[in-house]
Amino acid sequence: MTNTASVLVLLLIAITYLQSAYDKIFDWQNNIDWLKGHFEKTILKEYVPVSLLILVGLEVITCVLTLVGCVELLINGGKTFGYYGSVFSCITLLLMLIGQRLAKDYDGARTIVIYYIPSLLAVWWLN
């Protein structure tokens, strides 16, 4: 198999976003309540529900693209879906990073960078 590293990173991304979106969707109110407190001193405080909805949408899109990208790589070596899934992952993580920095949650921002590294590697490998 030739694209082993790419498939494994795409699976990491897909699993991460699948779990994250699932948690947000099925525990919506608790997430809203926690995030309202987290962003109460930022410009995002009035936009938490809309921001969370956008974030869930991006996570679902990322998950679908990366899973389809895995299948595409395994079937014919194609990289299109995996590439776009990785790009969506980077965009999603950058939006999360902005939120964490606005909230002055530097530990949370650092955690996002840990996820950003494999996403960026996937963009590079699949480009």
Number of C-alpha atoms within 10 A of each C-alpha: 8 9 15 12 13 23 22 13 19 29 18 18 24 27 15 15 23 18 14 15 22 14 14 17 14 10 11 15 12 12 16 17 12 12 17 18 12 19 20 14 12 14 12 18 16 12 11 21 18 12 18 18 15 13 19 21 14 20 26 19 18 29 28 18 24 31 21 19 28 25 17 17 22 16 9 8 14 16 22 17 21 32 24 20 29 32 21 21 30 22 16 20 21 16 13 18 21 12 20 20 15 17 20 15 14 13 10 15 20 14 12 16 16 10 16 21 12 19 25 16 15 26 22 13 15 19 13
